[in-house]
Amino acid sequence: MAAPRYAYEDFRPGDRAEYGGLIVERDEMLAFAREFDPQPMHLSEEAARASMLGELIASGWQTAALAMRMHCDQWLADSTSLGSPGVDSLEWLRPVKAGDRLSVLSEVLAARVSASRPDRGIVTFRFEVVNQHGDIVLRQVGPILFGRRNAEAA
């Protein structure tokens, strides 16, 4: 099995990337809402019309899950990622609707080698999920732990 393509050393503050391009399907929105976020504005056109937004919208948690899918498809699944200790912030800035095309803008905000475990590093990212109009619908900031490429030497 080949070594992962991306390791801690591949992420430097200021690095930016754009990727993704998932279409939000109405049936998938409803299925996600039924299983994970059964609030009326996610489940029913009629209830959504009575809400402050006036139309059916995707769960913010589905938007976050779609962002994770795009990260994995683009680079995360082919990396030395060891997971994340959490999220510093998560904001849902605009509603996501059926038919929206979502992509990710990412930026590395900080990167440092772990003081207690020098075989790994901590990279802090800002991820912005944008729709086809360039509107930011979700913003997430947080760290991801990565193995170092030459961990044995560390």
C-alpha positions in Angstrom: 0.0 0.0 0.0 1.4 3.4 -1.0 2.1 6.0 1.7 -0.5 8.7 2.1 0.0 11.6 -0.3 -0.5 14.4 2.3 1.3 14.7 5.6 1.8 17.5 8.1 4.7 18.9 6.1 2.4 19.6 3.2 0.3 22.3 5.0 1.7 25.8 5.4 0.0 28.9 6.8 -1.5 30.8 3.9 -2.0 27.8 1.7 -5.4 27.9 0.0 -7.4 25.5 -2.1 -10.8 25.2 -3.7 -12.5 21.9 -4.4 -15.8 20.1 -4.4 -18.9 20.7 -6.5 -21.6 18.6 -4.9 -25.2 19.2 -5.9 -27.7 19.2 -3.0 -30.5 16.9 -4.0 -34.0 17.4 -2.5 -34.6 13.7 -1.8 -31.3 13.5 0.0 -32.2 16.6 2.0 -35.4 15.1 3.2 -33.8 11.7 3.9 -31.1 13.3 6.0 -33.6 15.4 7.9 -35.9 12.4 8.6 -33.0 10.5 10.1 -30.8 13.1 11.8 -32.5 16.5 12.0 -36.3 16.2 11.9 -37.2 19.9 12.3 -40.2 21.0 10.3 -38.3 23.4 8.0 -36.2 20.4 6.8 -39.0 17.9 6.5 -42.0 19.6 4.8 -42.5 22.2 2.1 -45.7 23.3 3.9 -44.0 23.7 7.3 -41.0 25.4 5.6 -43.3 28.0 4.0 -44.6 28.9 7.5 -41.0 29.3 8.8 -39.0 32.5 8.7 -37.2 31.3 5.6 -40.3 30.5 3.7 -39.0 27.5 1.9 -37.5 24.0 2.4 -33.8 24.1 3.5 -31.2 21.6 4.2 -30.1 20.9 7.7 -26.9 22.7 8.7 -25.6 19.4 9.9 -26.1 17.9 6.4 -24.1 20.9 5.0 -21.3 20.1 7.5 -21.4 16.4 6.5 -21.2 17.4 2.8 -18.2 19.5 3.5 -16.5 16.5 5.2 -17.3 14.4 2.1 -15.6 17.0 -0.1 -12.6 17.1 2.2 -12.3 13.3 2.1 -12.7 13.1 -1.7 -10.1 15.9 -2.3 -7.3 15.1 0.2 -8.2 14.0 3.7 -8.7 10.3 2.9 -5.2 10.2 1.3 -3.5 11.8 4.2 -1.8 11.0 7.5 -4.8 12.5 9.4 -5.1 11.3 13.0 -8.5 13.0 13.5 -9.4 16.3 15.1 -9.6 17.3 18.8 -12.6 19.4 18.0 -13.9 22.5 16.2 -13.1 26.0 17.3 -16.1 27.5 15.5 -18.9 26.5 13.2 -21.3 29.0 11.6 -24.2 28.5 9.3 -24.4 31.7 7.4 -27.0 31.2 4.7 -29.6 28.5 4.0 -28.8 25.7 1.6 -31.6 24.7 -0.8 -32.3 21.8 -3.1 -30.3 22.2 -6.3 -27.5 24.3 -4.8 -24.0 23.4 -5.9 -21.6 23.5 -3.0 -17.8 23.7 -3.0 -15.1 24.4 -0.4 -12.6 27.2 0.0 -9.9 26.1 2.5 -7.1 28.1 4.1 -4.4 26.9 6.4 -4.3 29.4 9.3 -1.5 27.8 11.4 0.7 24.7 11.6 2.9 23.5 14.4 4.6 20.4 15.5 3.2 18.9 18.7 5.3 19.7 21.7 4.4 16.5 23.5 4.3 14.2 20.5 6.8 15.3 17.9 5.8 12.5 15.5 2.7 14.6 14.6 1.7 18.2 13.8 -1.4 20.3 14.3 -2.8 22.2 11.4 -5.6 24.7 11.9 -7.9 25.3 8.9 -10.7 27.6 7.9 -13.1 26.0 5.6 -15.8 27.9 3.9 -18.6 26.1 2.0 -19.9 28.3 -0.9 -22.9 27.9 -3.1 -23.0 28.4 -6.9 -23.5 32.2 -6.4 -20.3 32.5 -4.3 -22.2 33.0 -1.1 -20.6 31.5 2.0 -23.2 29.1 3.5 -21.0 27.5 6.2 -17.7 28.5 7.9 -15.7 26.2 10.1 -12.4 26.8 11.9 -10.5 24.1 13.7 -7.4 21.9 14.0 -6.6 18.5 12.4 -3.8 16.3 13.7 -1.5 14.8 11.0 1.3 12.4 11.2 4.7 13.7 10.1 6.2 12.3 7.0 9.5 11.3 8.8 7.9 10.5 12.1 10.6 8.0 13.0 13.3 10.7 12.8 11.2 13.2 15.0 
